[in-house]
Amino acid sequence: MKIQTTRFGELELADSSVITFNKGIPGFEESKKYVLIPADDKGETPFFFLQSIDIEEVNFFLVDPFSFFKEYDVKLEEQMVERLELENPTDALVLTTVTANGKIQDATTNLKAPIIINNNKQLGMQIVLDNKDYKIRQPLFQHSEKAVARQV
């Protein structure tokens, strides 16, 4: 299938690559079908774009949070596991949205509400974790100028 996107122009997609978000993504409930696109051609980056198939202007910049936050822990309630039809924890791909206004070193990620994708069933959902330590705007690159200055 071919789709038109604002960011990538025309894309040729395999039907099997379409991820369905049955309830959409909060704020974008009208868009239910997406495709996950690696941010580089080689697939060697932890960054992705989640491009809507329904609305060409809608896409999200995502990151594999475990690449930056080794201790990040996602515990899914049984109801979420059932909705995503997860049979095995390894079927789940966990990504978080990235906001990069201005410099990339000031980018933040939403650890509070990850996007979970069942890779086998091509089902997705954004969930809100019940963990008060996870922030909606967690700095992605946590080093501060003071820490860098001390290292020099």
Phi and psi in degrees as GROMACS dihedral restraints (atoms count N, CA, C in turn):
[ dihedral_restraints ]
;  ai    aj    ak    al  type     phi  dphi    fc
    3     4     5     6     1  -111.9    20    10
    4     5     6     7     1   138.9    20    10
    6     7     8     9     1  -130.2    20    10
    7     8     9    10     1   156.5    20    10
    9    10    11    12     1  -105.9    20    10
   10    11    12    13     1   132.7    20    10
   12    13    14    15     1  -129.5    20    10
   13    14    15    16     1   152.7    20    10
   15    16    17    18     1   -70.7    20    10
   16    17    18    19     1   -43.8    20    10
   18    19    20    21     1   -77.0    20    10
   19    20    21    22     1   -41.2    20    10
   21    22    23    24     1  -109.9    20    10
   22    23    24    25     1    -1.6    20    10
   24    25    26    27     1    74.1    20    10
   25    26    27    28     1  -144.7    20    10
   27    28    29    30     1   -83.7    20    10
   28    29    30    31     1   134.6    20    10
   30    31    32    33     1  -122.1    20    10
   31    32    33    34     1   140.2    20    10
   33    34    35    36     1  -100.1    20    10
   34    35    36    37     1   122.4    20    10
   36    37    38    39     1  -125.9    20    10
   37    38    39    40     1   145.2    20    10
   39    40    41    42     1   -77.8    20    10
   40    41    42    43     1   139.4    20    10
   42    43    44    45     1   -55.2    20    10
   43    44    45    46     1   -33.2    20    10
   45    46    47    48     1   -69.9    20    10
   46    47    48    49     1   -13.2    20    10
   48    49    50    51     1   -88.0    20    10
   49    50    51    52     1    -5.5    20    10
   51    52    53    54     1   -76.4    20    10
   52    53    54    55     1   127.7    20    10
   54    55    56    57     1  -103.9    20    10
   55    56    57    58     1   129.2    20    10
   57    58    59    60     1  -100.9    20    10
   58    59    60    61     1   126.5    20    10
   60    61    62    63     1  -106.5    20    10
   61    62    63    64     1    98.2    20    10
   63    64    65    66     1   -56.0    20    10
   64    65    66    67     1   -33.9    20    10
   66    67    68    69     1  -107.1    20    10
   67    68    69    70     1    11.4    20    10
   69    70    71    72     1    72.7    20    10
   70    71    72    73     1  -166.3    20    10
   72    73    74    75     1  -113.1    20    10
   73    74    75    76     1   137.1    20    10
   75    76    77    78     1   -47.4    20    10
   76    77    78    79     1   127.4    20    10
   78    79    80    81     1    92.1    20    10
   79    80    81    82     1   -16.0    20    10
   81    82    83    84     1  -134.3    20    10
   82    83    84    85     1    42.8    20    10
   84    85    86    87     1   -61.6    20    10
   85    86    87    88     1   -25.4    20    10
   87    88    89    90     1   -74.5    20    10
   88    89    90    91     1   -16.2    20    10
   90    91    92    93     1  -102.7    20    10
   91    92    93    94     1   114.8    20    10
   93    94    95    96     1  -112.3    20    10
   94    95    96    97     1   -14.9    20    10
   96    97    98    99     1  -117.2    20    10
   97    98    99   100     1   130.3    20    10
   99   100   101   102     1  -137.7    20    10
  100   101   102   103     1   166.0    20    10
  102   103   104   105     1  -133.3    20    10
  103   104   105   106     1   142.8    20    10
  105   106   107   108     1   -97.1    20    10
  106   107   108   109     1   125.6    20    10
  108   109   110   111     1  -121.8    20    10
  109   110   111   112     1   121.1    20    10
  111   112   113   114     1   -60.0    20    10
  112   113   114   115     1   145.7    20    10
  114   115   116   117     1   -74.3    20    10
  115   116   117   118     1   -12.6    20    10
  117   118   119   120     1  -131.2    20    10
  118   119   120   121     1   160.4    20    10
  120   121   122   123     1   -68.4    20    10
  121   122   123   124     1   -27.4    20    10
  123   124   125   126     1   -87.5    20    10
  124   125   126   127     1   -12.9    20    10
  126   127   128   129     1    72.8    20    10
  127   128   129   130     1    24.5    20    10
  129   130   131   132     1  -100.5    20    10
  130   131   132   133     1    13.9    20    10
  132   133   134   135     1  -114.9    20    10
  133   134   135   136     1   152.5    20    10
  135   136   137   138     1   -82.5    20    10
  136   137   138   139     1     4.5    20    10
  138   139   140   141     1  -101.1    20    10
  139   140   141   142     1   145.9    20    10
  141   142   143   144     1  -142.6    20    10
  142   143   144   145     1   164.3    20    10
  144   145   146   147     1  -117.0    20    10
  145   146   147   148     1   136.6    20    10
  147   148   149   150     1  -106.6    20    10
  148   149   150   151     1   104.9    20    10
  150   151   152   153     1  -100.6    20    10
  151   152   153   154     1   127.6    20    10
  153   154   155   156     1   -69.6    20    10
  154   155   156   157     1   139.9    20    10
  156   157   158   159     1   -88.9    20    10
  157   158   159   160     1   -27.7    20    10
  159   160   161   162     1   -77.5    20    10
  160   161   162   163     1   -37.2    20    10
  162   163   164   165     1  -130.4    20    10
  163   164   165   166     1   112.4    20    10
  165   166   167   168     1   -62.2    20    10
  166   167   168   169     1   -25.2    20    10
  168   169   170   171     1   -82.5    20    10
  169   170   171   172     1   -13.1    20    10
  171   172   173   174     1   -92.2    20    10
  172   173   174   175     1   117.1    20    10
  174   175   176   177     1  -152.7    20    10
  175   176   177   178     1   154.0    20    10
  177   178   179   180     1  -122.0    20    10
  178   179   180   181     1   141.7    20    10
  180   181   182   183     1   -92.2    20    10
  181   182   183   184     1   123.0    20    10
  183   184   185   186     1  -124.0    20    10
  184   185   186   187     1   161.5    20    10
  186   187   188   189     1  -140.2    20    10
  187   188   189   190     1   150.1    20    10
  189   190   191   192     1   -76.2    20    10
  190   191   192   193     1   106.9    20    10
  192   193   194   195     1   -65.0    20    10
  193   194   195   196     1   -24.8    20    10
  195   196   197   198     1   -69.3    20    10
  196   197   198   199     1   -18.6    20    10
  198   199   200   201     1   -69.6    20    10
  199   200   201   202     1   -25.1    20    10
  201   202   203   204     1  -112.9    20    10
  202   203   204   205     1   -28.5    20    10
  204   205   206   207     1  -127.6    20    10
  205   206   207   208     1    87.9    20    10
  207   208   209   210     1   -59.7    20    10
  208   209   210   211     1   -30.0    20    10
  210   211   212   213     1   -89.7    20    10
  211   212   213   214     1     0.8    20    10
  213   214   215   216     1   -58.7    20    10
  214   215   216   217     1   133.0    20    10
  216   217   218   219     1  -134.3    20    10
  217   218   219   220     1   121.6    20    10
  219   220   221   222     1  -111.2    20    10
  220   221   222   223     1   116.1    20    10
  222   223   224   225     1  -110.9    20    10
  223   224   225   226     1   116.8    20    10
  225   226   227   228     1   -92.8    20    10
  226   227   228   229     1   135.5    20    10
  228   229   230   231     1   -69.3    20    10
  229   230   231   232     1   153.5    20    10
  231   232   233   234     1   -54.0    20    10
  232   233   234   235     1   -38.7    20    10
  234   235   236   237     1   -60.9    20    10
  235   236   237   238     1   -38.7    20    10
  237   238   239   240     1   -69.8    20    10
  238   239   240   241     1   -40.0    20    10
  240   241   242   243     1   -59.9    20    10
  241   242   243   244     1   -42.2    20    10
  243   244   245   246     1   -67.8    20    10
  244   245   246   247     1   -44.1    20    10
  246   247   248   249     1   -62.0    20    10
  247   248   249   250     1   -35.9    20    10
  249   250   251   252     1   -86.4    20    10
  250   251   252   253     1    -3.3    20    10
  252   253   254   255     1    55.6    20    10
  253   254   255   256     1    39.8    20    10
  255   256   257   258     1   -79.4    20    10
  256   257   258   259     1   123.0    20    10
  258   259   260   261     1   -98.9    20    10
  259   260   261   262     1   -23.6    20    10
  261   262   263   264     1  -144.1    20    10
  262   263   264   265     1   138.6    20    10
  264   265   266   267     1   -57.0    20    10
  265   266   267   268     1   -28.1    20    10
  267   268   269   270     1   -72.5    20    10
  268   269   270   271     1   -11.5    20    10
  270   271   272   273     1   -75.6    20    10
  271   272   273   274     1   -16.3    20    10
  273   274   275   276     1   -90.8    20    10
  274   275   276   277     1   129.2    20    10
  276   277   278   279     1  -105.0    20    10
  277   278   279   280     1   125.1    20    10
  279   280   281   282     1  -108.9    20    10
  280   281   282   283     1   124.9    20    10
  282   283   284   285     1  -134.5    20    10
  283   284   285   286     1   154.6    20    10
  285   286   287   288     1  -125.9    20    10
  286   287   288   289     1   149.6    20    10
  288   289   290   291     1   -73.9    20    10
  289   290   291   292     1   147.0    20    10
  291   292   293   294     1  -117.2    20    10
  292   293   294   295     1   136.2    20    10
  294   295   296   297     1  -114.5    20    10
  295   296   297   298     1   122.5    20    10
  297   298   299   300     1  -129.9    20    10
  298   299   300   301     1    83.6    20    10
  300   301   302   303     1   -94.4    20    10
  301   302   303   304     1   112.0    20    10
  303   304   305   306     1    92.2    20    10
  304   305   306   307     1  -128.5    20    10
  306   307   308   309     1   -75.8    20    10
  307   308   309   310     1   140.9    20    10
  309   310   311   312     1   -63.8    20    10
  310   311   312   313     1   -30.4    20    10
  312   313   314   315     1   -68.3    20    10
  313   314   315   316     1   -12.7    20    10
  315   316   317   318     1   -98.0    20    10
  316   317   318   319     1     7.1    20    10
  318   319   320   321     1   -63.1    20    10
  319   320   321   322     1   148.9    20    10
  321   322   323   324     1  -123.7    20    10
  322   323   324   325     1   161.1    20    10
  324   325   326   327     1  -132.9    20    10
  325   326   327   328     1   152.2    20    10
  327   328   329   330     1   -94.8    20    10
  328   329   330   331     1    91.6    20    10
  330   331   332   333     1   -77.0    20    10
  331   332   333   334     1   -18.0    20    10
  333   334   335   336     1   -73.2    20    10
  334   335   336   337     1   -31.9    20    10
  336   337   338   339     1  -132.2    20    10
  337   338   339   340     1    76.5    20    10
  339   340   341   342     1   -71.4    20    10
  340   341   342   343     1   161.1    20    10
  342   343   344   345     1  -100.9    20    10
  343   344   345   346     1   126.0    20    10
  345   346   347   348     1  -110.5    20    10
  346   347   348   349     1   131.2    20    10
  348   349   350   351     1  -124.5    20    10
  349   350   351   352     1   127.9    20    10
  351   352   353   354     1   -83.3    20    10
  352   353   354   355     1   107.8    20    10
  354   355   356   357     1   -64.9    20    10
  355   356   357   358     1   -27.7    20    10
  357   358   359   360     1   -81.3    20    10
  358   359   360   361     1   -38.0    20    10
  360   361   362   363     1  -100.8    20    10
  361   362   363   364     1    -5.3    20    10
  363   364   365   366     1    56.5    20    10
  364   365   366   367     1    44.6    20    10
  366   367   368   369     1  -114.0    20    10
  367   368   369   370     1   141.2    20    10
  369   370   371   372     1  -134.0    20    10
  370   371   372   373     1   159.6    20    10
  372   373   374   375     1  -163.2    20    10
  373   374   375   376     1   141.2    20    10
  375   376   377   378     1   -96.9    20    10
  376   377   378   379     1   129.5    20    10
  378   379   380   381     1  -119.9    20    10
  379   380   381   382     1   161.0    20    10
  381   382   383   384     1  -110.3    20    10
  382   383   384   385     1   122.1    20    10
  384   385   386   387     1   -80.8    20    10
  385   386   387   388     1   144.5    20    10
  387   388   389   390     1   -92.1    20    10
  388   389   390   391     1    65.6    20    10
  390   391   392   393     1  -140.1    20    10
  391   392   393   394     1   110.1    20    10
  393   394   395   396     1   -68.3    20    10
  394   395   396   397     1   -13.6    20    10
  396   397   398   399     1   -80.1    20    10
  397   398   399   400     1   -20.0    20    10
  399   400   401   402     1   -85.6    20    10
  400   401   402   403     1   132.6    20    10
  402   403   404   405     1  -103.6    20    10
  403   404   405   406     1   155.3    20    10
  405   406   407   408     1   -74.6    20    10
  406   407   408   409     1   -32.4    20    10
  408   409   410   411     1  -123.7    20    10
  409   410   411   412     1    68.2    20    10
  411   412   413   414     1   -82.0    20    10
  412   413   414   415     1   123.3    20    10
  414   415   416   417     1   -55.8    20    10
  415   416   417   418     1   130.4    20    10
  417   418   419   420     1   -74.8    20    10
  418   419   420   421     1   -43.1    20    10
  420   421   422   423     1  -103.9    20    10
  421   422   423   424     1    97.5    20    10
  423   424   425   426     1   -76.6    20    10
  424   425   426   427     1   -12.2    20    10
  426   427   428   429     1   -69.2    20    10
  427   428   429   430     1   136.1    20    10
  429   430   431   432     1   -98.4    20    10
  430   431   432   433     1   166.3    20    10
  432   433   434   435     1   -61.5    20    10
  433   434   435   436     1   -35.2    20    10
  435   436   437   438     1   -64.4    20    10
  436   437   438   439     1   -42.9    20    10
  438   439   440   441     1   -64.5    20    10
  439   440   441   442     1   -40.0    20    10
  441   442   443   444     1   -65.7    20    10
  442   443   444   445     1   -41.2    20    10
  444   445   446   447     1   -61.8    20    10
  445   446   447   448     1   -38.1    20    10
  447   448   449   450     1   -68.0    20    10
  448   449   450   451     1   -30.8    20    10
  450   451   452   453     1   -74.8    20    10
  451   452   453   454     1   -23.7    20    10
